[in-house]
Amino acid sequence: MPRPTKMADLFLARDGAKSRARRSGLPEDNPAFQDIWAVVGAIPRGAVSTYGAVARAAGLPGRARLAGRALRESPNEMKLPWHRVVGAGGRIVFPPGSLHHKEQARRLRAEGVAVKAGRVDREAIRDLERF
């Protein structure tokens, strides 16, 4: 294999298939996103998890922001229960009063999860196991 000349080439040489998926530009081709989506899809009705717990369960510890990005970029057709994922401490991460904040609180309440002042009841939060 010829020696890489640029940092991007070095990254591609080391990371192979994952890099090709990232370069395709399609979220569906990203294996990390697929793992995160599988974990989120497995969160049961009436339960909530955090972005960090979702990332850990997907085998991506320390990648809570990636979990958020994966949810943001998920295809609408997947109909993922995105509302079951909250920030650390049970906080809804959308700005209070925003449409997303109101929608997440509404969906959680419809599933029986108590939401008060933008936070879910701690009893509803689940620490997920490795998927």
Stockholm file with secondary structure:
# STOCKHOLM 1.0

chainA/1-131         MPRPTKMADLFLARDGAKSRARRSGLPEDNPAFQDIWAVVGAIPRGAVSTYGAVARAAGLPGRARLAGRALRESPNEMKLPWHRVVGAGGRIVFPPGSLHHKEQARRLRAEGVAVKAGRVDREAIRDLERF
#=GR chainA/1-131 SS CCCCCSHHHHHHHHHHHHHHHHHHCCGGGCHHHHHHHHHHHTSCTTCBEEHHHHHHHTTCTTCHHHHHHHHHTSCGGGCCCGGGEECGGGBCCSCTTSHHHHHHHHHHHHTTCCEETTEECGGGBCCCCCC
#=GC SS_cons         CCCCCSHHHHHHHHHHHHHHHHHHCCGGGCHHHHHHHHHHHTSCTTCBEEHHHHHHHTTCTTCHHHHHHHHHTSCGGGCCCGGGEECGGGBCCSCTTSHHHHHHHHHHHHTTCCEETTEECGGGBCCCCCC
//
